[in-house]
Amino acid sequence: MDMSLMNTWAAIFSALGTVGALLVAMRLLAHERRARQEAEERAIRISADQVSAWFCGVRRFDPNEEDEDLGAETSFDLTVKVKNGGSQPVYDVIVAMAATERSDQSPFDLQIVNPGMTVEGRILHRRHPYGPPSEPDEGSDALFGIPCVSFTDTMGQRWKRDERGRVHKITEHVPPYWERVRQDSADQDAWFAKWSSNPYSR
């Protein structure tokens, strides 16, 4: 066989071997990258799963007959606790009751909950007259299910644990803390303006 032909075939086989090795290396690299991303996502998910909230007390404020005539609403001061059992802080933590059509609320709002911390706060829940019977209707220390808690992790991902205890990613836009507090204050002022006297003063 001609020596130049042998050299040509040898070069072809060598090139094919190089291309094959490159393809294998690229597939291994992609697989490794995918595995690393999945491991990171699992770690982030595990951290998100460690954030929880629960009710631990309630005070009920009933309007008197005169207030009812003015359209006053029953209100509940619900004590809630938030725990971050993960190893990273969580930000823009908002704890609220599940939304209903005939009620509104002032949620428990925090800028940050550090790892390993449990923080206590309050939710002011306002029920419109003749609200659904599923809403709180007793002034006892009974628990009212699971509050919803949403928060942002250290990667900037927003999460929510819903009223059924399930954790999932959300794309909700969260205004700055000062803006949330200002809006909540305005909502409370509008609500208290409906009353002839502040129910907390009784």
JOZISUL-V424937 format. One record per residue. N is the residue number from 1. RES is the residue in one small letter. SS is DSSP state (alpha for helix, beta for strand, coil for the rest). PHI is phi in degrees with one decimal (* if undefined). NEAR is the number of other C-alpha atoms within 8 Angstrom. Layout:
N;RES;SS;PHI;NEAR + N;RES;SS;PHI;NEAR
This chain:
1;m;coil;*;4 + 2;d;coil;-60.5;5 + 3;m;alpha;-62.5;6 + 4;s;alpha;-66.6;6 + 5;l;alpha;-67.4;8 + 6;m;alpha;-62.8;9 + 7;n;alpha;-64.9;8 + 8;t;alpha;-63.7;8 + 9;w;alpha;-63.5;8 + 10;a;alpha;-62.4;8 + 11;a;alpha;-67.0;8 + 12;i;alpha;-63.8;8 + 13;f;alpha;-62.3;8 + 14;s;alpha;-64.6;8 + 15;a;alpha;-65.5;8 + 16;l;alpha;-61.5;8 + 17;g;alpha;-64.6;8 + 18;t;alpha;-65.7;8 + 19;v;alpha;-62.9;8 + 20;g;alpha;-60.8;8 + 21;a;alpha;-63.6;8 + 22;l;alpha;-65.2;8 + 23;l;alpha;-62.9;8 + 24;v;alpha;-62.1;8 + 25;a;alpha;-63.2;8 + 26;m;alpha;-65.5;8 + 27;r;alpha;-66.1;8 + 28;l;alpha;-64.2;8 + 29;l;alpha;-64.2;8 + 30;a;alpha;-63.9;8 + 31;h;alpha;-63.8;8 + 32;e;alpha;-64.8;8 + 33;r;alpha;-63.5;8 + 34;r;alpha;-63.0;8 + 35;a;alpha;-65.1;8 + 36;r;alpha;-66.4;8 + 37;q;alpha;-63.3;8 + 38;e;alpha;-64.3;8 + 39;a;alpha;-64.9;8 + 40;e;alpha;-64.8;8 + 41;e;alpha;-64.5;8 + 42;r;alpha;-63.5;8 + 43;a;alpha;-63.8;8 + 44;i;alpha;-65.7;9 + 45;r;alpha;-64.4;8 + 46;i;alpha;-61.9;9 + 47;s;alpha;-64.0;12 + 48;a;alpha;-64.6;11 + 49;d;alpha;-65.9;8 + 50;q;coil;-85.0;10 + 51;v;beta;-96.9;11 + 52;s;beta;-144.6;10 + 53;a;beta;-146.6;13 + 54;w;beta;-154.1;10 + 55;f;beta;-84.0;13 + 56;c;beta;-137.1;11 + 57;g;beta;172.3;11 + 58;v;beta;-151.9;13 + 59;r;beta;-122.9;10 + 60;r;beta;-108.1;11 + 61;f;beta;-121.3;10 + 62;d;coil;-96.2;8 + 63;p;coil;-71.9;11 + 64;n;coil;-79.8;6 + 65;e;alpha;-62.3;6 + 66;e;alpha;-64.1;7 + 67;d;alpha;-64.4;11 + 68;e;alpha;-61.7;10 + 69;d;alpha;-63.8;7 + 70;l;coil;-89.7;9 + 71;g;coil;87.6;9 + 72;a;coil;-66.2;12 + 73;e;coil;-121.2;11 + 74;t;beta;-71.6;12 + 75;s;beta;-129.5;11 + 76;f;beta;-130.4;13 + 77;d;beta;-99.0;12 + 78;l;beta;-97.6;13 + 79;t;beta;-84.7;12 + 80;v;beta;-134.2;13 + 81;k;beta;-120.1;12 + 82;v;beta;-122.3;11 + 83;k;beta;-122.7;13 + 84;n;beta;-107.6;15 + 85;g;coil;-87.9;10 + 86;g;coil;-83.0;12 + 87;s;coil;-100.4;7 + 88;q;coil;-127.4;9 + 89;p;coil;-68.7;12 + 90;v;beta;-123.4;14 + 91;y;beta;-121.6;12 + 92;d;beta;47.1;13 + 93;v;beta;-84.9;14 + 94;i;beta;-125.8;11 + 95;v;beta;-113.7;13 + 96;a;beta;-148.7;12 + 97;m;coil;-76.2;11 + 98;a;coil;-60.7;8 + 99;a;coil;-66.7;6 + 100;t;coil;-129.7;6 + 101;e;coil;-72.7;4 + 102;r;coil;-117.2;8 + 103;s;beta;-153.0;11 + 104;d;beta;-144.5;9 + 105;q;beta;-158.0;10 + 106;s;beta;-110.3;11 + 107;p;coil;-71.3;11 + 108;f;beta;-82.9;10 + 109;d;beta;-123.8;9 + 110;l;beta;-131.1;10 + 111;q;beta;-75.9;8 + 112;i;beta;-156.9;9 + 113;v;beta;-126.8;14 + 114;n;coil;-72.6;9 + 115;p;coil;-60.2;11 + 116;g;coil;79.9;9 + 117;m;coil;-95.6;9 + 118;t;beta;-120.9;9 + 119;v;beta;-117.5;8 + 120;e;beta;-107.8;8 + 121;g;beta;-153.6;8 + 122;r;beta;-135.9;10 + 123;i;beta;-116.2;15 + 124;l;beta;-93.3;11 + 125;h;beta;-105.3;13 + 126;r;beta;-113.5;11 + 127;r;beta;-103.2;12 + 128;h;coil;-70.1;10 + 129;p;coil;-55.2;8 + 130;y;coil;61.2;4 + 131;g;coil;-69.5;9 + 132;p;coil;-60.4;6 + 133;p;coil;-65.6;6 + 134;s;coil;-74.0;4 + 135;e;coil;-79.6;7 + 136;p;coil;-55.7;7 + 137;d;coil;-138.6;5 + 138;e;coil;-134.5;6 + 139;g;coil;-91.8;7 + 140;s;coil;-117.9;8 + 141;d;coil;-91.4;8 + 142;a;coil;-63.3;8 + 143;l;coil;-90.3;8 + 144;f;coil;-116.5;6 + 145;g;coil;75.8;7 + 146;i;coil;-109.6;12 + 147;p;coil;-72.3;13 + 148;c;beta;-85.0;14 + 149;v;beta;-130.4;13 + 150;s;beta;-119.1;12 + 151;f;beta;-162.5;12 + 152;t;beta;-114.5;13 + 153;d;coil;-85.8;14 + 154;t;coil;-69.7;9 + 155;m;coil;-93.0;5 + 156;g;coil;87.3;6 + 157;q;coil;-84.2;9 + 158;r;beta;-92.9;12 + 159;w;beta;-125.7;13 + 160;k;beta;-144.2;13 + 161;r;beta;-100.5;13 + 162;d;coil;-83.9;12 + 163;e;coil;-67.6;11 + 164;r;coil;-101.1;6 + 165;g;coil;85.2;8 + 166;r;coil;-86.8;8 + 167;v;beta;-105.1;10 + 168;h;beta;-150.4;7 + 169;k;beta;-74.1;8 + 170;i;beta;-135.5;8 + 171;t;coil;-113.8;5 + 172;e;coil;-61.0;5 + 173;h;coil;-81.7;4 + 174;v;coil;-112.0;5 + 175;p;coil;-64.5;6 + 176;p;coil;-58.0;6 + 177;y;alpha;-56.3;9 + 178;w;alpha;-61.9;6 + 179;e;alpha;-71.7;8 + 180;r;alpha;-65.0;9 + 181;v;alpha;-65.3;9 + 182;r;alpha;-63.2;8 + 183;q;alpha;-65.6;8 + 184;d;alpha;-63.9;9 + 185;s;alpha;-62.7;8 + 186;a;alpha;-64.4;8 + 187;d;alpha;-64.0;9 + 188;q;alpha;-64.8;9 + 189;d;alpha;-59.9;8 + 190;a;alpha;-65.0;8 + 191;w;alpha;-68.8;8 + 192;f;alpha;-65.0;8 + 193;a;coil;-64.5;7 + 194;k;coil;-76.6;9 + 195;w;coil;-92.2;12 + 196;s;coil;-75.9;7 + 197;s;coil;-152.1;5 + 198;n;coil;-68.0;8 + 199;p;alpha;-61.4;9 + 200;y;alpha;-73.5;5 + 201;s;alpha;-85.9;5 + 202;r;coil;-84.7;4
